[in-house]
Amino acid sequence: MLRRLVQMEKNRRGYQTLSFTLPPKGIRFCTEEWQDDGFYFASAVQEVFRLRELCGLSENTRFLDIGSGQGRLAIGLQAAYPKLKSYDGIDVHQPSVNWCKRHLERQNFRFMHVDTANERYNPSGKHRSAIPLDDNSCDITFLYSVFTHMRLNDVQLHLGEIHRTLAPSGKCLLTIYVEDWPRPEEENPTGYLSELGASVGALHRVVFDRKAFEGACSDASLSVERFLYRSEGVTKQSVYILSKSN
Ligand SMILES: C[S@@+](CC[C@H](N)C(=O)[O-])C[C@H]1O[C@@H](n2cnc3c(N)ncnc32)[C@H](O)[C@@H]1O
């Protein structure tokens, strides 16, 4: 299957012919592009290829997806690595976790609700940060468009948890809005990437000062291995790859 996906990706065609259960369009947290099933599935498979190339993803990986949403990455992983060692998807949004549990849970693919407070996705949450996994238990940690919807003090707590749960040789790939910004963070700054549409509601688009974010990584003993500025085509988020510095 992996070979078939690689071929499809090279030819840029054919994902529609594969039958995978995708979340109904109405429940997807994403911009318009991802409402298209072909785009949605292709984005998941492309992410798997990127994780292979940049983070050493393989069938032996123990994977943690923080903010797993409606299982976009899990769908790509199930297509490419149905026998993946383990996948844990955690999210604060109970209906999304319920959908994933119902449609995507397998012996090696688990989904969990964490009751972490988030003004946008889980306003009545009881905790500040919680990753219900053991120390050093993940080879790859992934957060796609999650720090985009969080304040700096919560990001700091999460970086500490990422460090705790990541294996010594593990890697974390995350996307985020960072700029050389006059303040450490700003929620929904007026006019920022206005071509993507106006910000709607709490924590829609949080922008961090690059030095403040990288300082928080360093405080959590996480080193920046790679930084790709605004590399995400549709959302224009930047990508970081982090590893443990001790
Ligand atoms: C924009 S969505 C991205 C979903 C998914 N990563 C994807 O790429 O399709 C952001 C997700 O992060 C989740 N989230 C926000 N704060 C979280 C936290 N502290 N822990 C776990 N999930 C969180 C939200 O509930 C939502 O599902």
The ligand as a MOL file (V3000), in Angstrom:
LIG
                    3D

  0  0  0     0  0            999 V3000
M  V30 BEGIN CTAB
M  V30 COUNTS 27 29 0 0 0
M  V30 BEGIN ATOM
M  V30 1 C -7.1790 23.4710 13.6500 0
M  V30 2 S -7.5120 21.9760 14.4560 0 CHG=1
M  V30 3 C -6.2790 20.9140 13.7160 0
M  V30 4 C -6.6850 19.4540 13.7620 0
M  V30 5 C -5.6690 18.4750 13.2270 0
M  V30 6 N -4.3730 18.6290 13.8750 0
M  V30 7 C -5.5290 18.5760 11.7200 0
M  V30 8 O -4.4540 18.9470 11.2480 0
M  V30 9 O -6.4970 18.2750 11.0050 0 CHG=-1
M  V30 10 C -6.8600 22.2280 16.1050 0
M  V30 11 C -7.1680 21.0500 17.0290 0
M  V30 12 O -6.4170 21.1870 18.2400 0
M  V30 13 C -7.2390 20.8020 19.3250 0
M  V30 14 N -6.6670 21.3560 20.5660 0
M  V30 15 C -6.5900 22.6520 20.9540 0
M  V30 16 N -5.9450 22.7430 22.1350 0
M  V30 17 C -5.5780 21.4870 22.4920 0
M  V30 18 C -4.8660 20.9250 23.5960 0
M  V30 19 N -4.4130 21.6780 24.5930 0
M  V30 20 N -4.6670 19.5800 23.6280 0
M  V30 21 C -5.1350 18.7930 22.6450 0
M  V30 22 N -5.8310 19.2630 21.5730 0
M  V30 23 C -6.0360 20.5850 21.4930 0
M  V30 24 C -8.6140 21.3230 18.9260 0
M  V30 25 O -9.6590 20.7280 19.6520 0
M  V30 26 C -8.6430 20.9740 17.4410 0
M  V30 27 O -9.1160 19.6770 17.2150 0
M  V30 END ATOM
M  V30 BEGIN BOND
M  V30 1 1 1 2
M  V30 2 1 2 3
M  V30 3 1 2 10
M  V30 4 1 3 4
M  V30 5 1 4 5
M  V30 6 1 5 6
M  V30 7 1 5 7
M  V30 8 2 7 8
M  V30 9 1 7 9
M  V30 10 1 10 11
M  V30 11 1 11 12
M  V30 12 1 11 26
M  V30 13 1 12 13
M  V30 14 1 13 14
M  V30 15 1 13 24
M  V30 16 1 14 15
M  V30 17 1 14 23
M  V30 18 2 15 16
M  V30 19 1 16 17
M  V30 20 1 17 18
M  V30 21 2 17 23
M  V30 22 1 18 19
M  V30 23 2 18 20
M  V30 24 1 20 21
M  V30 25 2 21 22
M  V30 26 1 22 23
M  V30 27 1 24 25
M  V30 28 1 24 26
M  V30 29 1 26 27
M  V30 END BOND
M  V30 END CTAB
M  END
